[in-house]
Amino acid sequence: MTINVKYFGVVADVTQKKEEQLHFESEAVSLNSVQSKLEQLYSGIKNTKYAFAVNHAMTKGDLLVNDNDEIALLPAFSGG
């Protein structure tokens, strides 16, 4: 399974990438598994506050992501 990951703001600074593809053995993985893999790849991401969007929708909690899903890591932001 392959997912597309996009990084924004300070998260992109930590990863030194704007986007990449991650590969997993199974056909569906949890968002928590994706987060664990990212923390293994980029140790600095553990100290960064960010939210997940899956296929352009903000998400909270754990959910299953599927092949070719797009996950964005969005830094904390404030509105006005």
Order of alpha helices (4+ residues) and beta strands (2+ residues): beta-alpha-beta-beta-alpha-beta-beta-beta-beta
